[in-house]
């Protein structure tokens, strides 16, 4: 089935948990392809052209990179029940969760894990971020990060006090974003999480409600099978020129796309379509043939390529 959702993830990925929860909220069936936590990722890079972050969603030969665009595409294809009634505001909540709140979670988790962290994982994340992965430094930062994490979790509590069972009143993608860091800390540093949410009864109850939703219905798929699906499919993205494209980029032009925070692996291809919030590029690989790779614009740089 060319419209079948193929989700490339690994179980411990907090960003993947966002999408898995969205599948549950919408009651969707999906194929689960487990990718390696660290490089090499030989069954992912043929699809993405070098983008190595997780998760990635595949529908036929159309490949969606970053949770921002994955969630938006799920909403477009499966609008009921609606999860993005306030799309602009929820996107801002997503940036808060992915960047500011996440940066408070990481030291708490790896500071708690300490010497249990796999050296290969540390080396991989150093290459991904371009910075040392210093567990001792994270341990030293734990007291400061507890304060930050508590403050961010307090924002959730305040929203629930004002709006009811969910952070925007009704269940929405904003809950998915806010859930991520509570899930991340609760999964990998449960004692730390328990202490920090002890004073947040509304957040504890909300977190339990979201966890009870589940992840929809998943069926395993092998990485080789996913490559075969892409190879046998034709990309569905139509060519579209954005008349307001600020830098004059046009379909047919060769461009390079890269994340603006970490994992800045450049992905090169031919521009197919663009808008204020999306860009899609066509590329080919011997393992999959021709694919179209989709990225969000916010949080990604797009430049002409030679």
C-alpha positions in Angstrom: 0.0 0.0 0.0 1.6 3.3 -1.1 -0.3 5.3 1.6 0.8 3.0 4.4 2.6 4.8 7.2 6.1 3.5 7.8 7.7 4.9 10.9 11.4 4.7 11.4 12.2 5.0 15.1 13.7 3.3 18.1 11.8 2.7 21.4 13.9 5.0 23.6 13.6 8.1 21.4 11.7 10.9 23.1 11.0 12.6 19.8 9.6 9.3 18.4 7.3 9.1 21.4 5.6 12.3 20.2 4.6 10.6 17.0 3.7 7.3 18.6 1.3 9.2 20.9 -0.2 11.0 17.9 -0.8 7.6 16.3 -2.7 6.6 19.4 -4.7 9.8 19.6 -5.8 9.3 16.0 -6.2 5.5 16.3 -3.9 4.8 13.3 -2.2 1.7 12.1 1.4 2.0 11.2 4.5 -0.1 10.3 7.3 0.1 12.8 10.9 0.0 11.5 13.5 0.0 14.3 16.6 2.0 13.3 19.9 2.0 15.2 20.4 4.5 18.0 23.8 5.5 16.6 25.5 5.6 13.2 25.9 3.9 10.9 22.3 3.8 9.7 22.7 2.0 6.4 18.9 1.5 5.9 18.0 5.1 6.7 20.5 7.3 4.8 19.4 6.0 1.4 16.0 7.3 2.2 17.0 10.7 3.7 20.2 11.5 1.8 22.2 11.8 5.0 19.7 13.1 7.6 20.4 10.8 10.5 18.0 12.0 13.2 15.1 9.9 14.4 12.2 9.8 13.8 11.6 9.7 10.1 8.2 8.9 8.5 7.9 7.2 5.1 4.8 7.0 2.9 5.8 5.2 -0.3 8.7 7.2 -1.8 7.9 10.4 0.2 10.1 10.8 3.2 9.3 13.2 6.1 12.1 14.3 8.4 11.6 16.0 11.8 8.6 15.6 14.1 7.4 19.1 13.2 6.5 18.1 9.6 5.6 14.5 10.5 2.9 15.6 12.9 1.6 18.2 10.3 1.5 15.5 7.6 -0.3 13.1 9.8 -2.9 15.8 10.5 -3.2 16.6 6.8 -3.8 13.0 5.8 -5.8 11.9 8.8 -7.7 15.1 10.0 -10.1 13.3 12.4 -10.0 13.7 15.3 -8.4 17.1 14.8 -5.2 17.7 16.8 -4.1 21.1 15.5 -6.9 23.6 16.1 -4.3 26.2 17.0 -1.5 25.2 14.6 0.7 28.3 15.1 0.5 28.2 18.8 1.2 24.5 19.0 4.2 24.9 16.8 5.6 27.3 19.3 4.9 24.9 22.1 6.8 22.3 20.1 9.9 24.5 19.8 9.8 25.1 23.6 9.6 21.3 24.3 12.2 20.3 21.7 14.8 22.9 22.7 14.5 24.8 26.0 12.7 22.1 28.0 14.7 19.3 26.4 18.0 20.9 27.3 16.9 20.8 31.0 16.0 17.1 30.7 19.2 15.8 29.1 21.6 16.6 32.0 19.2 15.2 34.5 19.0 11.9 32.7 22.6 11.5 31.8 23.8 12.9 35.1 21.7 10.2 36.8 23.0 7.4 34.4 26.6 8.5 34.9 29.0 5.7 34.1 26.2 3.5 32.7 26.2 5.6 29.5 27.7 3.6 26.6 31.0 5.2 25.4 29.9 4.5 21.8 26.7 6.5 22.4 28.7 9.4 23.9 31.0 9.4 20.9 28.0 9.4 18.5 26.3 12.3 20.3 29.5 14.3 20.3 29.7 14.0 16.5 26.0 14.8 16.3 26.1 18.0 18.4 29.7 19.1 17.7 30.3 19.4 21.5 31.8 17.1 24.2 29.4 14.7 25.8 30.7 15.2 29.3 28.8 13.1 31.9 30.7 14.7 34.8 29.7 18.1 33.6 26.1 17.0 33.4 26.3 15.6 36.9 27.6 19.0 38.1 24.7 20.8 36.3 22.0 18.6 37.9 21.0 21.1 40.7 20.6 23.9 38.2 18.7 21.8 35.8 16.4 20.5 38.5 15.3 24.1 39.0 14.9 24.7 35.3 12.9 21.4 34.8 10.7 22.2 37.7 9.9 25.6 36.2 9.0 24.2 32.8 6.9 21.4 34.3 5.2 24.2 36.3 4.0 25.8 33.1 2.2 22.6 32.3 0.6 22.6 35.7 -0.5 26.2 35.3 -2.1 25.5 31.9 -4.0 22.5 33.3 -5.2 24.6 36.2 -6.5 27.2 33.8 -7.8 24.9 31.0 -8.9 21.6 32.5 -7.8 18.1 31.5 -5.6 19.1 28.6 -3.1 22.0 28.2 -5.2 23.7 25.5 -8.6 22.7 27.0 -9.2 19.9 24.4 -6.8 17.1 23.6 -4.3 18.4 20.9 -0.8 18.3 19.6 0.2 20.7 22.4 -0.3 17.9 24.8 2.0 15.7 22.7 4.8 18.4 22.9 4.4 19.0 26.6 4.3 15.2 27.3 7.7 14.5 25.7 10.0 15.7 28.5 7.9 14.3 31.3 8.0 10.9 29.5 11.7 11.3 28.8 12.6 12.0 32.4 10.1 9.5 33.8 11.4 6.7 31.6 15.1 7.2 32.2 15.4 8.9 35.6 12.2 7.9 37.3 13.3 8.8 40.8 14.3 12.2 39.7 11.0 12.7 37.8 8.9 11.5 40.8 10.5 14.1 43.0 10.0 16.9 40.5 6.3 16.1 39.7 5.4 15.4 43.3 4.1 18.9 43.8 2.2 18.8 40.4 -1.0 16.7 40.9 -2.7 18.0 37.8 0.4 17.1 35.7 0.6 13.7 37.2 -3.0 12.9 36.3 -2.7 14.4 32.8 0.5 12.4 32.2 -1.4 9.2 33.2 -4.3 10.1 30.9 -2.0 10.6 27.9 -0.1 7.3 28.6 -3.4 5.4 28.6 -4.1 6.5 25.0 -1.4 4.2 23.7 0.3 4.2 20.3 -2.3 3.0 17.9 -1.7 -0.3 16.1 1.8 -1.1 15.0 3.1 -4.0 12.9 6.9 -4.6 12.6 8.6 -4.1 9.2 12.2 -4.8 8.5 14.5 -2.0 7.2 15.0 -3.9 4.0 11.2 -4.1 3.4 11.0 -0.3 3.9 13.7 0.3 1.3 11.8 -2.0 -1.1 8.6 0.0 -0.6 10.4 3.2 -1.6 12.0 1.6 -4.5 8.7 0.3 -5.9 6.8 3.6 -5.3 6.7 6.9 -7.1 6.9 10.2 -5.0 3.6 11.9 -4.8 4.7 15.5 -4.0 3.6 17.8 -6.9 5.9 20.6 -8.1 4.9 23.9 -6.6 6.6 27.3 -6.9 6.2 29.7 -4.0 5.8 33.2 -5.4 6.7 34.6 -2.0 9.9 32.5 -1.5 12.2 35.1 0.1 15.4 34.0 -1.5 14.0 33.3 -5.0 14.4 29.6 -4.8 12.5 27.8 -7.6 11.5 24.2 -8.5 14.3 22.5 -10.5 17.0 24.4 -8.6 19.6 22.3 -6.7 19.5 23.1 -3.0 21.0 22.0 0.3 19.0 21.6 3.5 20.4 21.2 7.0 19.2 21.5 10.6 20.1 24.7 12.3 20.7 23.3 15.8 22.6 19.9 15.7 23.0 17.1 13.3 23.8 19.5 10.6 24.4 16.9 7.9 23.7 18.6 4.6 21.1 17.0 2.4 21.3 17.9 -1.3 18.6 17.6 -3.9 16.5 19.3 -6.5 13.7 21.6 -5.2 10.2 20.3 -5.8 8.0 22.5 -3.7 8.3 25.1 -1.0 6.2 27.3 1.3 6.7 29.2 4.5 6.6 26.0 6.5 7.7 23.2 4.2 10.3 22.3 1.6 10.6 19.2 -0.5 13.6 18.0 -2.5 14.0 15.2 -5.0 17.0 13.0 -4.8 18.0 9.5 -5.9 20.0 6.7 -4.4 20.9 3.3 -5.9 19.1 1.5 -3.0 15.8 3.2 -3.4 15.7 5.0 -6.7 14.0 8.4 -6.7 12.5 9.8 -3.5 11.2 13.2 -2.3 12.4 14.2 1.1 10.3 16.7 3.1 11.6 19.1 5.8 10.1 21.9 7.8 11.4 25.4 7.2 11.5 26.6 10.8 14.6 25.1 12.4 16.2 24.2 9.0 18.4 26.2 6.6 17.9 26.0 2.9 20.7 27.2 0.5 21.5 27.0 -3.2 23.8 24.2 -3.9 26.5 23.9 -6.6 
